[in-house]
C-alpha cells in the first residue's frame, strides 16, 4: 500500500506587469517628452511652470505644441512665445485663439504690431475679452475718441487694463489735476496713450507737482504742448537743474527730447552767447 504523499500547492502565476504610463503624473515617456519640449524648444525651466500650472502634467503634448504654433502663426517669434508662456503658463493648455482673433480683427493689430504689443504685455492674451479687452477698446474708441486704425502699440497695451479700476480714474485725475476740460484731456491722451499706464501715486502726481512747484510751469499749458512728459524718466530733474544754474530758458519739449549730446551742445552755445554779451 502506497503512502499518501502531500505535494506542495502549485505556485500562483505572476500577475502581469502594469503597462508603462505614457502620460499624466511624474513619469512616463509622454511626460519626459513634455519636459524636453518645455526645456529644449521653449528654453523654459519646466518645474516652476509645473508648480504654477499643475494641469501641464496631464495635458497632452500635442496641445502644448499647438499653442506654440498658434503664436508663431500670428507673427510672434519663439522667444516671444517663451516669454508669453513663462508669464502665463495656462496659455500652454488653453491656446488663446479668441484673444488673438480679437486683437487682430477688432483693434486691429496686423502681425508686426500684434507681436510688438504681446511681447511687451503678454497679459493681452490672458485677459478676458468680455471683461477687459472689449470694454477697454470701447473706452479708447468712444470715450477718448482714439479712432486710429490700426490701434497704436502704446494704446494697444492699454487693452489689458480695467476701465473702471485703471483707465477712467486716470483720465478723471488728469482733468482734476490740470483743470483742463475733458476734450482737452482726451486730446492729450490721443497723442500720448501711455499716460494711462502711469501710476497716479508713483508717476502722475509727483511729476505734476515738480512741473508746477519745481519748474514753475503751468501743467495745463505744458501738457497740451508736450504730453509725452510723463513717459520720460531720468532726464527731467537733472536737465532742469543744469538749465536753472545757467539761467537758460528752454521749452519742455526741447529740454527732454534732445539727446545728451544735443543738450550739452545747447548748454555750451548758451554759455558762449552769455560770455559774448558780457564783453
C-alpha positions, 0 to 999 in steps of 0.5 A: 500500500502506497503512502499518501504523499502531500505535494506542495500547492502549485505556485500562483502565476505572476500577475502581469506587469502594469503597462508603462504610463505614457502620460499624466503624473511624474513619469512616463515617456509622454511626460519626459517628452513634455519636459524636453519640449518645455526645456529644449524648444521653449528654453523654459525651466519646466518645474516652476511652470509645473508648480504654477500650472499643475494641469501641464502634467496631464495635458497632452503634448500635442496641445502644448505644441499647438499653442506654440504654433498658434503664436508663431502663426500670428507673427510672434517669434519663439522667444516671444512665445517663451516669454508669453508662456513663462508669464502665463503658463495656462496659455500652454493648455488653453491656446488663446485663439479668441484673444488673438482673433480679437486683437487682430480683427477688432483693434486691429493689430496686423502681425508686426504690431500684434507681436510688438504689443504681446511681447511687451504685455503678454497679459493681452492674451490672458485677459478676458475679452468680455471683461477687459479687452472689449470694454477697454477698446470701447473706452479708447474708441468712444470715450477718448475718441482714439479712432486710429486704425490700426490701434497704436502699440502704446494704446494697444497695451492699454487693452489689458487694463480695467476701465473702471479700476485703471483707465477712467480714474486716470483720465478723471485725475488728469482733468482734476489735476490740470483743470483742463476740460475733458476734450482737452484731456482726451486730446492729450491722451490721443497723442500720448496713450501711455499716460494711462499706464502711469501710476497716479501715486508713483508717476502722475502726481509727483511729476505734476507737482515738480512741473508746477512747484519745481519748474514753475510751469503751468501743467495745463499749458505744458501738457497740451504742448508736450504730453509725452512728459510723463513717459520720460524718466531720468532726464527731467530733474537733472536737465532742469537743474543744469538749465536753472544754474545757467539761467537758460530758458528752454521749452519742455519739449526741447529740454527732454527730447534732445539727446545728451549730446544735443543738450550739452551742445545747447548748454555750451552755445548758451554759455558762449552767447552769455560770455559774448554779451558780457564783453 
